[in-house]
């Protein structure tokens, strides 16, 4: 019983191996368009490279125009050694005729070979042929080889070669002796656009060659715009088909376990282009926004590359030539490198900007990119800067909300309470030379009234700014009101900026929100008492005094 079982197992395995070892013809047994005669003996064939393991040539074949054509002898050579590996003589017929090699020839992955046909009177196909006559893949066509007036079919075709022709109409039949489970090698497109054809022709490896199936049947979904014909999933959605379809399960089978599956859905959407631009620091630029050019210097170019990206699902196209429109140039000259269009979805192109201030002072310009984005069809960037005659530092101070604090200005704040709290600031150097903070300490607080302040100091030096990025240092103030009421102090940053070397601002605060006009003290800006302090007069006391004054007047009148 065991012996019988082993015998049956061997038979099954042998049959499976035989089924897997299907014969493959690189030229797919295509028929040539013509078959000219020549009067001399000839050898014609082609050189090829083996690109896979476990391939064995089992047959050689050629194409005959009719059964009266002279018999041909077909030969397989190793190209590098010119060794004869196998040979057959073909009985003339009509169309493709094949003969099996008495000893199959195992090919070596990466090795090159030549298959030839010999005829004493010469028949060969010599017209131009399509790319399908130059096979690729496991067997890769390299060139056509020939020898005129040979004396023997055993001669190697050393007469010459042609790289874009196939004159031999000879071919090999090979088998792949390794069974291989299917493996899907393609990826389904998961997006379809209204009005545009969708197509997916899946591919898979495996031996034998896999076949495909798909579930559910796409034609049963929605309007039925999507169909499957056994090899290709295709269709063109309309506006009413917007939505998601699937999930679909694509299955590849070839009789070798396991099958392979690909699960995917298709989303139908309206086509749109979406322009997005990033500055040279990779930060997003908003259309219509103002953009600062730092460290400007008269007569010196400031340059940078902006990245224009299409985050839509159709090509981003540009309306004008050149793509970028330059306008409103003030005190500068401009040179732009236009992005290349159209920009396909998910891809980018570079916008180069080079501005040269003409003279010291303010300069500005505007760039506009007209495109097919539905809501940003004119993408506008406004640029401005201040040019110096020579490179020099330029101080700026920002509060915790990144708002500019002007030199000699007042910051006012109310309702702070009496507990310690912190306020953060940033010093920026927007100039083309190093900014040095030259005081005994970089930041000094003076004139504190009704409060104490502790400073977390910045570094003493800020390097020169780049064209698109200022250098920065942070400092913070830990503020503690001494008592309820108004408080204030002055912040001074002594530095080497030529026109703001004693940069300062006043901080004016109040622990509550005082009633306007009643004992709030004088002076401070914005919402809070000045530095004089004081205790507000109670409203009931004012009313009592007014009542007493009225009673006195009445008594005088009665007297």
C-alpha positions as CSV (number, residue, x, y, z in Angstrom):
1,X,0.0,0.0,0.0
2,X,2.8,2.4,0.9
3,X,4.6,1.5,-2.3
4,X,1.5,2.3,-4.3
5,X,1.0,5.6,-2.6
6,X,4.7,6.6,-3.3
7,X,4.3,5.6,-7.0
8,X,1.1,7.7,-7.3
9,X,2.8,10.6,-5.6
10,X,5.7,10.4,-8.1
11,X,3.3,10.3,-11.0
12,X,1.5,13.4,-9.8
13,X,4.7,15.3,-9.2
14,X,6.0,14.4,-12.7
15,X,2.7,15.5,-14.3
16,X,2.8,18.8,-12.4
17,X,6.4,19.4,-13.5
18,X,5.4,18.6,-17.1
19,X,2.5,21.0,-16.9
20,X,4.7,23.7,-15.5
21,X,7.3,23.2,-18.3
22,X,5.3,24.9,-21.0
23,X,7.2,25.7,-24.2
24,X,7.7,29.4,-24.7
25,X,8.6,31.0,-28.1
26,X,10.2,34.4,-27.8
27,X,8.8,35.6,-31.2
28,X,5.4,34.2,-30.3
29,X,5.3,32.5,-33.7
30,X,4.5,35.7,-35.6
31,X,4.3,35.6,-39.4
32,X,6.5,37.8,-41.4
33,X,5.1,40.2,-44.1
34,X,7.3,38.9,-47.0
35,X,9.8,36.2,-47.8
36,X,12.3,37.3,-50.5
37,X,14.5,34.9,-52.3
38,X,18.2,35.3,-52.8
39,X,20.4,33.2,-55.1
40,X,23.3,32.6,-52.7
41,X,23.6,30.4,-49.6
42,X,23.1,32.3,-46.4
43,X,23.0,32.0,-42.6
44,X,20.6,34.3,-40.8
45,X,19.7,34.5,-37.1
46,X,19.8,36.5,-34.0
47,X,21.9,36.9,-30.9
48,X,20.1,36.8,-27.5
49,X,20.9,36.9,-23.8
50,X,19.3,34.6,-21.2
51,X,18.0,36.6,-18.2
52,X,16.6,33.9,-16.0
53,X,17.5,30.7,-14.2
54,X,16.4,27.2,-15.2
55,X,15.7,27.9,-18.9
56,X,16.2,25.0,-21.3
57,X,16.0,25.2,-25.1
58,X,14.1,22.1,-26.3
59,X,13.2,23.2,-29.9
60,X,14.5,25.1,-32.9
61,X,12.1,26.4,-35.5
62,X,11.8,28.6,-38.6
63,X,9.0,30.1,-40.8
64,X,8.3,28.7,-44.3
65,X,6.3,30.5,-47.0
66,X,5.3,27.1,-48.4
67,X,6.2,23.5,-48.3
68,X,8.3,23.8,-51.5
69,X,11.0,25.9,-49.9
70,X,14.4,24.4,-49.5
71,X,14.9,22.7,-46.2
72,X,16.9,24.6,-43.5
73,X,19.3,23.5,-40.9
74,X,19.0,25.4,-37.6
75,X,21.9,25.7,-35.2
76,X,22.3,27.1,-31.6
77,X,25.7,28.6,-30.7
78,X,27.3,29.9,-27.6
79,X,28.1,33.5,-28.6
80,X,31.2,33.9,-26.5
81,X,32.9,30.6,-27.3
82,X,31.2,30.1,-30.7
83,X,30.7,26.5,-29.6
84,X,27.9,24.6,-31.5
85,X,25.4,23.6,-28.8
86,X,22.5,22.0,-30.8
87,X,21.3,21.4,-34.4
88,X,18.2,20.2,-36.2
89,X,17.0,20.0,-39.8
90,X,13.5,21.2,-40.5
91,X,11.2,19.5,-42.9
92,X,9.6,22.3,-45.1
93,X,6.0,23.1,-44.4
94,X,3.8,26.2,-44.4
95,X,4.2,28.7,-41.6
96,X,6.2,27.9,-38.5
97,X,7.8,24.5,-38.4
98,X,9.7,23.0,-35.4
99,X,12.0,20.2,-34.6
100,X,13.0,19.0,-31.1
101,X,16.7,18.9,-30.1
102,X,17.9,15.4,-29.4
103,X,19.6,16.8,-26.3
104,X,17.9,19.9,-24.8
105,X,20.4,22.8,-24.1
106,X,20.3,24.3,-20.6
107,X,20.9,28.1,-20.8
108,X,23.0,30.0,-18.3
109,X,21.5,33.2,-16.7
110,X,23.5,36.2,-18.1
111,X,25.1,34.2,-21.0
112,X,24.7,35.1,-24.7
113,X,23.7,32.8,-27.6
114,X,23.1,32.8,-31.3
115,X,20.3,30.9,-33.1
116,X,20.8,30.6,-36.9
117,X,19.1,29.1,-40.0
118,X,21.2,27.8,-43.0
119,X,19.8,27.5,-46.5
120,X,21.9,26.6,-49.6
121,X,19.8,28.9,-51.8
122,X,18.8,31.4,-49.2
123,X,15.5,32.5,-48.0
124,X,15.1,35.1,-45.3
125,X,12.8,37.9,-44.2
126,X,14.4,41.3,-44.8
127,X,11.7,43.9,-44.3
128,X,11.5,46.3,-41.3
129,X,9.8,44.7,-38.4
130,X,8.0,46.0,-35.2
131,X,9.5,45.9,-31.8
132,X,7.8,42.6,-31.0
133,X,10.4,40.9,-33.2
134,X,13.1,42.0,-30.7
135,X,12.0,40.0,-27.7
136,X,12.7,41.2,-24.1
137,X,12.4,39.6,-20.7
138,X,13.8,36.1,-20.0
139,X,15.1,36.0,-23.6
140,X,16.5,39.4,-24.6
141,X,17.1,40.2,-28.3
142,X,20.5,41.9,-28.9
143,X,21.1,42.0,-32.7
144,X,20.7,40.2,-36.0
145,X,23.7,38.0,-37.1
146,X,24.5,36.8,-40.7
147,X,27.0,35.2,-43.0
148,X,26.8,35.2,-46.8
149,X,27.8,32.3,-48.9
150,X,28.6,29.8,-46.1
151,X,29.8,26.3,-47.0
152,X,28.3,24.6,-44.0
153,X,25.5,25.1,-41.5
154,X,28.1,24.7,-38.7
155,X,29.7,28.0,-39.5
156,X,29.4,30.7,-36.9
157,X,27.6,33.8,-38.3
158,X,30.7,36.1,-38.3
159,X,29.8,38.1,-41.4
160,X,28.2,41.0,-39.6
161,X,25.2,42.2,-37.6
162,X,22.3,44.7,-37.6
163,X,20.9,46.0,-34.4
164,X,17.4,47.0,-35.5
165,X,16.6,44.2,-37.9
166,X,15.5,40.6,-37.8
167,X,16.2,38.8,-41.1
168,X,16.4,35.2,-39.9
169,X,12.8,34.1,-39.1
170,X,14.3,31.5,-36.8
171,X,13.5,31.1,-33.1
172,X,14.0,28.9,-30.1
173,X,11.4,27.1,-28.0
174,X,12.3,26.9,-24.3
175,X,10.9,25.7,-21.1
176,X,11.2,27.0,-17.5
177,X,11.7,24.0,-15.3
178,X,10.9,25.7,-12.0
179,X,7.3,25.9,-10.9
180,X,6.6,29.2,-9.3
181,X,3.5,30.4,-7.4
182,X,1.9,33.6,-8.9
183,X,3.0,37.0,-7.6
184,X,1.2,40.1,-8.7
185,X,3.8,42.7,-9.7
186,X,1.6,45.6,-10.6
187,X,-0.3,48.1,-8.5
188,X,-3.8,49.2,-9.4
189,X,-4.4,53.0,-9.8
190,X,-6.8,53.9,-7.0
191,X,-8.0,57.2,-8.5
192,X,-10.1,57.8,-11.5
193,X,-11.1,61.3,-12.9
194,X,-14.4,62.3,-14.3
195,X,-14.1,62.4,-18.1
196,X,-10.7,60.6,-18.3
197,X,-10.2,57.0,-19.2
198,X,-9.2,54.6,-16.4
199,X,-7.2,51.5,-17.2
200,X,-5.5,48.8,-15.2
201,X,-3.9,45.8,-16.9
202,X,-2.4,43.7,-14.1
203,X,0.9,41.8,-14.4
204,X,2.2,38.9,-12.4
205,X,5.2,36.5,-12.4
206,X,4.8,32.7,-12.0
207,X,5.3,29.5,-13.8
208,X,3.0,28.5,-15.5
209,X,1.9,32.0,-16.6
210,X,-0.9,33.2,-14.2
211,X,-4.4,34.2,-15.2
212,X,-6.5,36.8,-13.4
213,X,-10.0,37.2,-12.0
214,X,-11.7,40.0,-10.1
215,X,-14.5,40.2,-7.6
216,X,-17.1,41.7,-7.3
217,X,-17.9,42.2,-11.0
218,X,-17.2,45.9,-11.5
219,X,-19.9,46.2,-14.1
220,X,-22.5,45.6,-11.3
221,X,-21.4,48.7,-9.3
222,X,-22.8,52.2,-9.8
223,X,-23.7,53.0,-13.4
224,X,-21.5,50.2,-14.7
225,X,-18.9,52.5,-16.1
226,X,-16.1,50.1,-15.0
227,X,-15.7,46.8,-16.7
228,X,-13.3,43.8,-16.6
229,X,-12.5,41.7,-19.8
230,X,-10.3,39.1,-18.2
231,X,-7.1,41.1,-18.7
232,X,-7.9,44.8,-18.2
233,X,-10.0,46.8,-15.8
234,X,-11.2,49.9,-17.7
235,X,-13.8,52.6,-18.2
236,X,-14.5,56.4,-18.2
237,X,-16.5,57.8,-15.3
238,X,-19.0,60.6,-15.7
239,X,-19.9,63.3,-13.2
240,X,-22.6,61.1,-11.7
241,X,-20.0,58.4,-10.9
242,X,-18.1,60.4,-8.3
243,X,-17.5,58.2,-5.2
244,X,-15.7,55.1,-4.1
245,X,-15.9,51.7,-5.8
246,X,-14.8,48.4,-4.2
247,X,-13.0,47.1,-2.4
248,X,-12.0,44.8,-5.3
249,X,-10.1,41.6,-5.0
250,X,-7.8,40.8,-7.9
251,X,-6.6,37.1,-7.9
252,X,-3.8,35.6,-9.9
253,X,-3.8,31.8,-10.3
254,X,-1.6,29.3,-12.2
255,X,-2.2,26.0,-10.4
256,X,0.7,26.5,-8.0
257,X,-0.2,27.4,-4.5
258,X,-0.7,29.9,-3.0
259,X,-2.7,32.2,-5.3
260,X,-1.9,35.9,-5.0
261,X,-4.4,38.7,-4.2
262,X,-4.4,42.4,-4.6
263,X,-7.2,44.3,-2.7
264,X,-8.0,47.9,-3.8
265,X,-10.7,50.5,-4.2
266,X,-11.1,53.2,-6.8
267,X,-12.1,56.7,-5.9
268,X,-13.7,58.8,-8.7
269,X,-13.1,62.5,-8.2
270,X,-13.4,65.8,-10.1
271,X,-10.2,66.8,-11.8
272,X,-8.4,69.7,-10.3
273,X,-4.9,71.3,-10.2
274,X,-3.6,72.7,-6.9
275,X,-0.6,75.1,-6.9
276,X,1.5,75.3,-3.7
277,X,4.7,77.2,-3.3
278,X,7.4,76.8,-0.6
279,X,10.0,79.4,0.1
280,X,13.8,78.7,0.2
281,X,13.3,77.6,3.8
282,X,10.6,75.0,2.8
283,X,7.9,77.1,4.5
284,X,4.6,77.5,2.7
285,X,3.9,80.8,0.9
286,X,0.4,82.1,0.8
287,X,-0.9,83.8,-2.3
288,X,-1.2,87.6,-1.8
289,X,1.1,87.6,1.2
290,X,4.1,89.9,1.7
291,X,7.5,88.4,1.8
292,X,10.6,90.0,3.2
293,X,14.0,90.0,1.5
294,X,16.6,90.4,4.3
295,X,20.2,91.7,4.3
296,X,19.6,93.7,1.1
297,X,22.6,95.7,-0.2
298,X,22.6,98.2,-3.0
299,X,24.1,96.7,-6.2
300,X,24.3,93.1,-4.7
301,X,22.0,90.4,-5.9
302,X,19.9,88.5,-3.4
303,X,18.8,85.1,-4.7
304,X,16.8,82.1,-3.7
305,X,14.8,79.1,-5.1
306,X,11.1,78.7,-4.5
307,X,9.5,75.3,-5.1
308,X,6.3,75.2,-7.1
309,X,4.3,72.0,-6.5
310,X,1.2,70.5,-8.0
311,X,-0.8,68.8,-5.2
312,X,-3.8,68.3,-7.5
313,X,-4.8,65.3,-9.6
314,X,-4.4,66.7,-13.1
315,X,-1.5,68.7,-14.7
316,X,-0.8,72.2,-13.4
317,X,-0.5,74.4,-16.5
318,X,0.6,78.0,-16.8
319,X,-1.3,80.6,-18.7
320,X,1.4,83.1,-19.6
321,X,4.7,83.1,-21.4
322,X,7.0,83.7,-19.6
323,X,5.3,81.8,-16.7
324,X,6.1,84.5,-14.1
325,X,4.9,88.0,-14.5
326,X,7.1,90.7,-12.9
327,X,5.5,93.9,-11.8
328,X,5.6,97.0,-9.5
329,X,9.4,97.1,-9.4
330,X,10.6,99.8,-7.0
331,X,14.3,100.6,-6.6
332,X,15.5,97.2,-8.0
333,X,16.2,95.0,-11.0
334,X,14.9,91.5,-11.2
335,X,15.8,88.2,-12.8
336,X,13.5,85.2,-12.5
337,X,13.9,81.6,-13.6
338,X,10.5,80.3,-14.6
339,X,9.2,77.0,-13.4
340,X,8.8,74.4,-16.2
341,X,5.3,73.4,-17.0
342,X,3.0,71.6,-17.1
343,X,3.7,70.1,-13.7
344,X,2.2,66.6,-13.3
345,X,0.4,65.7,-10.1
346,X,2.7,65.2,-7.1
347,X,5.7,66.8,-8.8
348,X,7.5,70.2,-8.5
349,X,9.5,72.7,-10.5
350,X,11.8,75.5,-9.4
351,X,11.1,79.3,-9.4
352,X,14.4,81.1,-9.1
353,X,14.3,84.7,-7.8
354,X,17.3,87.1,-8.0
355,X,16.7,90.8,-7.0
356,X,19.3,93.5,-7.0
357,X,18.5,96.8,-5.2
358,X,19.5,99.8,-7.3
359,X,20.3,102.1,-4.4
360,X,20.1,102.2,-0.6
361,X,16.6,102.4,0.7
362,X,13.3,100.5,0.4
363,X,12.8,98.2,-2.5
364,X,9.9,96.0,-3.6
365,X,8.4,94.0,-6.5
366,X,5.6,91.6,-7.2
367,X,5.6,88.2,-8.9
368,X,2.4,86.7,-10.4
369,X,2.0,83.1,-11.7
370,X,-1.2,82.6,-13.7
371,X,-2.3,79.0,-13.8
372,X,-5.3,76.6,-13.9
373,X,-5.8,76.2,-10.2
374,X,-9.5,77.0,-9.7
375,X,-9.1,79.2,-6.6
376,X,-5.5,80.4,-7.0
377,X,-5.5,81.1,-10.7
378,X,-3.3,84.1,-10.1
379,X,-0.8,83.3,-7.4
380,X,0.7,86.6,-6.2
381,X,3.8,87.1,-4.0
382,X,4.7,90.6,-2.8
383,X,8.4,91.1,-2.0
384,X,10.0,94.0,-0.1
385,X,13.1,94.8,1.7
386,X,15.5,97.6,2.9
387,X,18.8,97.9,1.1
388,X,21.9,99.3,2.8
389,X,24.8,101.0,1.1
390,X,27.1,98.5,2.7
391,X,26.5,95.4,4.8
392,X,25.4,96.3,8.3
393,X,23.3,95.0,11.2
394,X,19.6,95.7,11.6
395,X,17.9,95.1,14.9
396,X,14.2,94.1,15.2
397,X,12.3,93.0,18.4
398,X,9.2,90.8,18.4
399,X,6.8,90.0,21.2
400,X,5.5,86.6,22.1
401,X,2.9,86.8,19.4
402,X,5.6,87.6,16.8
403,X,4.3,91.2,16.5
404,X,6.9,93.8,15.9
405,X,7.9,96.0,18.9
406,X,8.9,99.5,17.6
407,X,11.8,101.4,19.1
408,X,10.7,103.8,21.8
409,X,7.2,102.3,21.9
410,X,5.1,101.2,24.9
411,X,3.6,97.8,25.5
412,X,0.5,98.0,27.7
413,X,-1.2,95.1,29.6
414,X,-3.9,94.9,32.2
415,X,-5.4,92.3,34.5
416,X,-2.1,90.6,35.1
417,X,-2.8,89.8,38.7
418,X,0.0,90.1,41.4
419,X,1.6,86.7,40.9
420,X,4.8,86.4,38.8
421,X,4.3,85.8,35.1
422,X,6.6,85.6,32.1
423,X,6.7,87.4,28.7
424,X,8.8,86.2,25.8
425,X,10.6,88.3,23.2
426,X,12.8,87.7,20.2
427,X,15.7,89.8,19.0
428,X,16.3,89.5,15.2
429,X,19.2,90.6,13.1
430,X,17.8,91.4,9.6
431,X,21.0,92.9,8.3
432,X,23.9,91.7,6.4
433,X,26.5,92.1,9.1
434,X,26.7,90.7,12.7
435,X,24.5,92.4,15.3
436,X,26.5,92.9,18.6
437,X,24.6,93.6,21.8
438,X,27.1,95.9,23.5
439,X,25.7,96.6,27.0
440,X,27.1,95.2,30.2
441,X,24.3,92.6,29.8
442,X,22.5,92.3,26.4
443,X,19.1,93.3,27.9
444,X,18.8,95.9,30.7
445,X,15.7,96.7,32.7
446,X,15.5,100.1,34.4
447,X,13.0,102.4,36.1
448,X,11.0,99.6,37.6
449,X,7.9,101.0,39.5
450,X,5.8,98.7,41.7
451,X,7.4,95.6,40.3
452,X,10.5,93.5,40.0
453,X,11.8,91.9,36.8
454,X,14.2,89.0,36.2
455,X,15.7,88.6,32.7
456,X,16.7,85.5,30.9
457,X,19.4,86.9,28.7
458,X,20.1,86.2,25.0
459,X,23.6,85.7,23.5
460,X,25.7,88.8,22.9
461,X,26.1,88.4,19.1
462,X,23.7,87.5,16.3
463,X,25.2,86.5,13.0
464,X,24.4,88.2,9.8
465,X,21.0,87.4,8.3
466,X,20.7,85.4,5.0
467,X,18.6,86.6,2.1
468,X,15.5,84.8,3.3
469,X,16.1,84.2,7.0
470,X,17.0,86.6,9.9
471,X,19.1,85.3,12.8
472,X,17.4,85.3,16.2
473,X,18.0,85.2,19.9
474,X,15.3,84.9,22.5
475,X,15.0,86.5,25.9
476,X,12.3,86.5,28.5
477,X,11.1,88.8,31.4
478,X,9.8,87.2,34.6
479,X,7.6,90.1,36.0
480,X,6.3,90.3,39.6
481,X,4.0,93.2,40.6
482,X,4.9,94.4,44.1
483,X,1.3,95.4,45.0
484,X,-2.1,95.8,43.3
485,X,-2.3,98.6,40.8
486,X,-0.2,100.0,38.0
487,X,3.4,99.1,37.4
488,X,6.0,99.8,34.7
489,X,9.6,99.5,33.6
490,X,11.9,100.2,30.6
491,X,13.8,97.6,28.5
492,X,17.0,98.7,26.7
493,X,19.1,96.7,24.2
494,X,22.3,98.6,23.4
495,X,23.7,97.4,20.1
496,X,25.7,98.3,17.0
497,X,22.7,99.1,14.7
498,X,23.6,102.5,13.2
499,X,20.2,104.0,13.7
500,X,18.7,102.0,16.6
501,X,21.8,101.5,18.7
502,X,19.9,102.3,21.9
503,X,16.8,100.2,21.2
504,X,14.3,100.5,24.0
505,X,10.6,100.1,24.9
506,X,8.4,100.7,27.9
507,X,6.3,98.0,29.5
508,X,3.3,99.4,31.3
509,X,1.0,97.1,33.2
510,X,-1.9,96.9,35.7
511,X,-2.8,94.1,38.0
512,X,-6.6,94.6,37.3
513,X,-8.7,96.2,34.7
514,X,-9.2,99.7,36.1
515,X,-12.3,101.7,35.6
516,X,-11.7,104.4,32.9
517,X,-11.1,107.9,34.3
518,X,-11.2,107.0,38.0
519,X,-7.9,107.1,39.8
520,X,-6.1,105.1,37.2
521,X,-3.0,107.3,37.2
522,X,-1.6,108.9,34.2
523,X,0.6,108.3,31.3
524,X,0.7,104.6,30.2
525,X,-0.5,103.4,26.8
526,X,-3.1,100.9,25.8
527,X,-5.0,99.5,28.8
528,X,-3.1,100.3,31.8
529,X,-2.1,102.9,34.3
530,X,1.2,104.7,33.9
531,X,4.0,104.6,36.4
532,X,2.4,107.0,39.0
533,X,0.3,104.3,40.6
534,X,-2.2,105.5,43.4
535,X,-5.4,104.1,45.0
536,X,-8.7,104.7,43.2
537,X,-11.3,106.7,45.1
538,X,-14.3,104.5,46.1
539,X,-17.5,105.4,44.2
540,X,-19.7,105.5,47.3
541,X,-17.5,108.1,48.9
542,X,-17.9,110.3,45.8
543,X,-21.7,110.0,46.1
544,X,-21.7,110.9,49.8
545,X,-19.6,114.0,49.2
546,X,-22.0,115.1,46.4
547,X,-24.9,114.6,48.8
548,X,-23.4,116.7,51.6
549,X,-22.6,119.5,49.1
550,X,-26.2,119.5,48.0
551,X,-27.5,119.7,51.5
552,X,-25.3,122.7,52.3
553,X,-26.6,124.6,49.3
554,X,-30.2,123.9,50.4
555,X,-29.6,125.2,53.9
556,X,-28.1,128.4,52.5
557,X,-31.1,129.0,50.4
558,X,-33.5,128.5,53.3
559,X,-31.6,130.9,55.4
